[in-house]
């Protein structure tokens, strides 16, 4: 789901939860849950006692922020006895000074503690954000004495990287906090794609074929890695793993048909260069081909984001480490 889809009111799902935009009908339940000292004391921007009319005002502001694409504060809900129940909130706010960074926060009502709902909700929004927003890093903070919140952040992949202080409205002043951050490499998917034919020693080598599709205006197609894949949210050249028994050309023909709905012949795939890059768990070998001719209309068959980019602008898009050296060579060639 993209940022545009989120603005349209669609929801994020987990095994047990639904994360959706707040609405006016949530105000009474939200007030009841957050107007609790054990909850409010851990939240920097929440006063205590929490006025009832503030719930209405805040909910209205969250919908305006989602529409503007500056913040996503969502209700955490679950079906209980056949009806939807509000459990808490999870939020993400873009940094106005550094738009490549966003702050993650969450809270769960006290009666629902101890069920693992915090990491489930916060982890889901973190994965969505890195896969769908043009950001490189998430940040978060937790009170020094709030080990429960620090544990949640560590569980979903955040790393502690310092200490600071933050104004807490409920406590009437500055409080010491632990600072956390996470990148795409930290917020990893639970199960990455397996690598076949691992050698007896060293890292296995993964063979992937990629192609730079070039249109009549000399623009290059980039595809965004969807949520659920390693390095989700980064832009890359279309392609995929070379299956056992396949040639790189055969793999590209298959991948382009499955992912983009186009037919390409091997004669239209011109070898250009290759990438050789070592990741943490494997070594990637990726030949890059050029292609200017295909049949059919380029279509996002798997719902992935696509964009046609002028060669001079390729460097503006965040890409996996293995793709970055290819950009300079391709830009110089075109």
HELIX and SHEET records of a PDB file:
HELIX    1   1 UNK A    3  UNK A    7  1                                   5    
HELIX    2   2 UNK A   24  UNK A   26  5                                   3    
HELIX    3   3 UNK A   27  UNK A   34  1                                   8    
HELIX    4   4 UNK A   37  UNK A   40  1                                   4    
HELIX    5   5 UNK A   52  UNK A   68  1                                  17    
HELIX    6   6 UNK A  110  UNK A  112  5                                   3    
HELIX    7   7 UNK A  117  UNK A  132  1                                  16    
HELIX    8   8 UNK A  147  UNK A  155  1                                   9    
HELIX    9   9 UNK A  169  UNK A  171  5                                   3    
HELIX   10  10 UNK A  248  UNK A  260  1                                  13    
HELIX   11  11 UNK A  266  UNK A  268  5                                   3    
HELIX   12  12 UNK A  311  UNK A  316  5                                   6    
HELIX   13  13 UNK A  321  UNK A  333  1                                  13    
SHEET    1   A 8 UNK A  12  UNK A  13  0                                        
SHEET    2   A 8 UNK A  18  UNK A  21 -1                                        
SHEET    3   A 8 UNK A  71  UNK A  80 -1                                        
SHEET    4   A 8 UNK A  83  UNK A  94 -1                                        
SHEET    5   A 8 UNK A 101  UNK A 108 -1                                        
SHEET    6   A 8 UNK A 137  UNK A 143  1                                        
SHEET    7   A 8 UNK A 173  UNK A 182 -1                                        
SHEET    8   A 8 UNK A 159  UNK A 168 -1                                        
SHEET    1   B 4 UNK A 238  UNK A 241  0                                        
SHEET    2   B 4 UNK A 204  UNK A 213 -1                                        
SHEET    3   B 4 UNK A 282  UNK A 291  1                                        
SHEET    4   B 4 UNK A 270  UNK A 278 -1                                        
SHEET    1   C 3 UNK A 235  UNK A 236  0                                        
SHEET    2   C 3 UNK A 219  UNK A 224 -1                                        
SHEET    3   C 3 UNK A 306  UNK A 310 -1                                        
END                                                                             
